[in-house]
Every structure is written in structure tokens, then in C-alpha cells.
Amino acid sequence: MGFAITALTAAFICDVSAQTSGNVKPSNNVGLKSQGKTKDNPGSMSQEQQLKLQKNMDQHSKVLETTSNVMKKKSDSHKGVIQNMK
């Protein structure tokens, strides 16, 4: 079961990462470079794009934190089992 949770969260992280990796496009489907702006400059993104990016980054952070917590609990459980066997 731990592997299934890890695989699911890893897939979700990959999905969220793809969404937040700079692939944000303006709503009119025109690339930022064609507008004479670079996608690396946060000032060139609309407020809506910045909010969407921030939301995706927050979601990504929560997934990483949850995954870390699950892995920590799993590790602690394994340590407890080993201690009980000694």
C-alpha cells in the first residue's frame, strides 16, 4: 500500500510540476516571446497567470509535504517494528 501511495503522489507531483514548469501561456494562445516578452520575467505574465502559477506551486508544495509526512510515518513504523523484534 505504501508503494501505491508513493506512486500516486509521484504521478501527481509530475503532473503539477509540468503545469508549473514555465509552460504558462497567455489566454489568447500567443507565446510570450512573440509579444516581445520573456517567460522568465514574472512581470510579463498577467495577474490571472500569476495567480494560477501560485496556486499550482502551493498545491505542489502541499503534495511534497504530505508525501514527506507519509514517508516519515512509514519509516517510524518500520523502526518500531524492528525495535519490538529485538
Contacts in CASP RR format, 6 or more apart in sequence:
PFRMAT RR
TARGET T0000
AUTHOR 0000-0000-0000
METHOD contacts of the structure
MODEL  1
MGFAITALTAAFICDVSAQTSGNVKPSNNVGLKSQGKTKDNPGSMSQEQQ
LKLQKNMDQHSKVLETTSNVMKKKSDSHKGVIQNMK
2 70 0 8 1.000
2 74 0 8 1.000
5 70 0 8 1.000
6 67 0 8 1.000
6 70 0 8 1.000
6 71 0 8 1.000
9 63 0 8 1.000
9 66 0 8 1.000
9 67 0 8 1.000
9 70 0 8 1.000
10 67 0 8 1.000
12 63 0 8 1.000
13 60 0 8 1.000
13 63 0 8 1.000
13 64 0 8 1.000
13 67 0 8 1.000
16 56 0 8 1.000
16 59 0 8 1.000
16 60 0 8 1.000
16 63 0 8 1.000
17 60 0 8 1.000
19 56 0 8 1.000
20 53 0 8 1.000
20 56 0 8 1.000
20 57 0 8 1.000
20 60 0 8 1.000
22 39 0 8 1.000
22 53 0 8 1.000
24 39 0 8 1.000
24 45 0 8 1.000
24 49 0 8 1.000
24 52 0 8 1.000
24 53 0 8 1.000
25 31 0 8 1.000
25 32 0 8 1.000
26 32 0 8 1.000
26 35 0 8 1.000
26 46 0 8 1.000
26 49 0 8 1.000
27 46 0 8 1.000
27 48 0 8 1.000
27 49 0 8 1.000
32 38 0 8 1.000
32 39 0 8 1.000
32 44 0 8 1.000
32 45 0 8 1.000
33 39 0 8 1.000
35 44 0 8 1.000
37 44 0 8 1.000
38 44 0 8 1.000
39 45 0 8 1.000
42 50 0 8 1.000
45 53 0 8 1.000
END
